[in-house]
Amino acid sequence: MHLSVIGCGYVGLVTGACLAEAGHDVVCTDIDAQRIAQLQAGNVPIYERHLDKVLASARQSQKLSYTADAGEAIRGSEAIFICVGTPPKQNGDADLSAIDNVARQIAAEARSPKLVIEKSTVPARTGLELRRALTAYSRNNEVRFRVVSNPEFLREGTAVEDFLHPDRIVVGVEDDSSAADLRAIYRPILERNFHCPVHNGTCPPERPAELLVTTISSAELIKHASNSFLALKISYANVLADLCEKLGADVEQVTHAIGLDPRIGTQFLRAGLGFGGFCFPKDLQAFVHLAASVGVDFDILKAAERVNKERVGRFREKVRRALWVIKGKRVAVLGLAFKANTDDIRFSQALEVVKALLEEGAHVHATDPEALSKAKMLLPAVTYYEDPYDALREADAALVCTEWQAYRSLDWQRAGTLMARRLVIDGRNLYSPARMRELGFEYYSFGRE
Ligand SMILES: NC(=O)c1ccc[n+]([C@@H]2O[C@H](COP(=O)([O-])OP(=O)(O)OC[C@H]3O[C@@H](n4cnc5c(N)ncnc54)[C@H](O)[C@@H]3O)[C@@H](O)[C@H]2O)c1
């Protein structure tokens, strides 16, 4: 099937590359002509594991192409994936203006029937509005639009793997033919009939993904409900950590034990600096806003959001207690990305920490394996290093803000000889407190003594 993808960000690029790898002809377009030129030149504008391999392979098989001309992409495809951003507005509601712009373009350019697939995360009922808008904007009464909601559950850092090996594919439809088309698009993935770049062809046996067919509004709600529940779990673990600190308990022993109950599960129970990124904070806000707009008070989600916002303040308190005076101190920040294995710094808690330190007059020396160039543009007052040991040189304290594997396996013996003071404040609970003390460090983390 001829497919097009509108929006070449994290989701659009992974969607386009993986569907081309699965055998479809895909053309990707973006409003950012520079990004399209970069992609046409064979450069990958974001860091995402395995994406370079999939893009190169799709390029070689000539299944994937890029164009800055959205009209060309729209006219040449039967199915269009909308993957544009849906950032939060001031009031927490989702800003759907990019979706609206795309609807206008599709309506103006379409000369034949189009299956319009909403992959961006949007509040429930957006798909219904989108269908209405497509018809209203179209000047050609002959062209028929079908709208499908196909929320994306990939996680940055493991996005290619998640797309090719999903645990479920949700399609919200209004008619059987749309469900059949989506099944055809995803068939190679459902039947594992593609060359897997992650496992180099031989994927481990696992339960095949299920394709769940729902209504459009249910599909949209599933995505918000899923992210909000995960955010809730993280905030729960963080409040537990605060409680453990007061009571002298160890949050990791507690979360490990409760997580072994299969009804709870061990994932997303890690205490620390909390969640950031382009999805959880905004999806949580949008879900609360959506609920309020129909008279439902989603109080528990508001609490989860409040707890998360307070994490940086709590961390700052730990830093202040340890350093006494922050002004004039040299502080090494390990990690700027909102989580490991991505260069994405959008709504990163690490950046909030850096801003708080700068506000207090600290000299911030930061490092990150992938996010430096993005951070440099946003926070020019920071001194940046590729090598974490360089960032740690002469530091009065090391602050761990992102859970990169490279920081888990850092040689603290060596780091200790470089630092001005052996002090580590760990926002991601990466190390054993006992081991750090053995190495002569003052060590503080969340919910552990
Ligand atoms: N990033 C994730 O992990 C993730 C996971 C699941 C779902 N989502 C959702 O997917 C959507 C996209 O997220 P993202 O992280 O890929 O965003 P992004 O900001 O990385 O990418 C969006 C892209 O859309 C382009 N764009 C905006 N308006 C356009 C227009 N009118 N025409 C063409 N291109 C346009 C932008 O230039 C940008 O390149 C969001 O709704 C997000 O919530 C994101």
The ligand as an ORCA input file, in Angstrom:
! r2SCAN-3c Opt
* xyz 0 1
  N       7.865     11.004     21.370
  C       7.259      9.926     21.832
  O       7.840      9.096     22.530
  C       5.811      9.668     21.493
  C       5.280      8.390     21.722
  C       3.945      8.154     21.394
  C       3.163      9.178     20.881
  N       3.709     10.409     20.704
  C       2.851     11.461     20.131
  O       3.144     11.574     18.739
  C       3.065     12.946     18.320
  C       4.384     13.378     17.738
  O       5.391     13.297     18.731
  P       6.940     13.480     18.386
  O       7.692     13.235     19.639
  O       7.256     12.688     17.161
  O       6.946     15.036     18.038
  P       8.093     15.875     17.291
  O       7.939     17.259     17.776
  O       9.396     15.174     17.443
  O       7.688     15.776     15.757
  C       6.610     16.452     15.194
  C       6.992     16.827     13.766
  O       5.843     17.319     13.102
  C       6.248     18.375     12.251
  N       5.069     19.194     11.906
  C       4.361     20.031     12.676
  N       3.343     20.569     11.982
  C       3.392     20.047     10.735
  C       2.615     20.205      9.565
  N       1.543     20.995      9.523
  N       2.966     19.507      8.455
  C       4.034     18.699      8.491
  N       4.818     18.504      9.566
  C       4.505     19.165     10.676
  C       7.304     19.117     13.060
  O       8.124     19.925     12.228
  C       8.060     17.934     13.692
  O       9.155     17.510     12.913
  C       2.635     13.726     19.564
  O       1.245     13.840     19.573
  C       3.097     12.843     20.703
  O       2.358     13.039     21.872
  C       5.020     10.680     20.977
*
